[in-house]
Amino acid sequence: MRQGAVNALTEQRRHFRKRVFRPAHIVLSERAPKLECAALDLSVQGVRLRVSTTYGIPHEFDVIIDGKRTPGRSVWRTYTEIGVMFSEASQSADFLEHERDIAPLIELLKMAAQKWPSSESDDVSETELFCRDQTLLEMWPEACRRTGVGVREFPPGVIELWKQTMGRAN
């Protein structure tokens, strides 16, 4: 298989990226000198930066490209390159992930209502609630398929809410 074909299969970007070669700077703090680098593969979500070395560059920093300073975080790195996701893009990407979970969660609630009519759920033991939670997790792939979003990981935030409701914060 050609290298380009492998990259096309593993590509995870959601936005168009433009190949550029622009001078850029990494800003670690107000008092530290700016690190010179080159901006490559620029998109609204992030940029690929070429630096002399990635050693010592923290996970989060600001990037200056064309005079515009943007906070970002590294999502991958090699010895001389860093993939940066801009912070604003990361927040909108998280929001989109939550939005994609809403339809399967609603479908899961519908499936649960069919499986356990409300008259049955009035007096349920803690053991039965645990079994129902397990069944809901098993029904999740079907809820994803029914809503056409593709099978995904069950939303961790929902599991955290279950734990809190059951009195287990961790």
Secondary structure, 3 states (H helix, E strand, C coil): CCHHHHHHHHCCCCCCCECCCEEEEEECCCCCCCEEEEEECECCCEEEEECCCCCCCCCEEEEEECCEEEEEEEEEECCCEEEEEEHHHHHHHHHHHHHHHHHHHHHHHHHHHHHCCCCCCCCCCHHHHHHHHHHHHHHHHHHHHHHCCCCCCCCHHHHHHHHHHCCCCC
